[in-house]
Amino acid sequence: SYPGSYLGLAGYYAEKGQIEEAIKSYEKVIELKPDAAQTMTLYAHLLRDNGRKREALAMYKRSLEFLPTNMTALFNAGILSAKLGDYDAARI
């Protein structure tokens, strides 16, 4: 299996509004490539945009474990932390 194929499917499904299928595809990419920080960030965006804020925050944080300089993940983790009421985490 090739992670890139599943990543393409995730984007396709997300664009078509087939969110659960997109989620499955992102999860498959991460299963095949567990250090795929950029993919985790894209997955977190999908979760965030579909009301799954706590799951999105966890995925942004996971992405940052592999790529601490990921400013997109850092920014979005801060925003979500604030929205979820964790103002101390939002300031970091």
Buried (B, 14 or more C-beta within 10 A) or exposed (E): EEBEEBBEBBBEBBEEEBBEBBBBBBEBBBEBBEEBBBBBBBBBBBBBEBEBBEBBBBBBBBBBEBBEEBEBBBEBBBBBBEEBEBEEBBEE
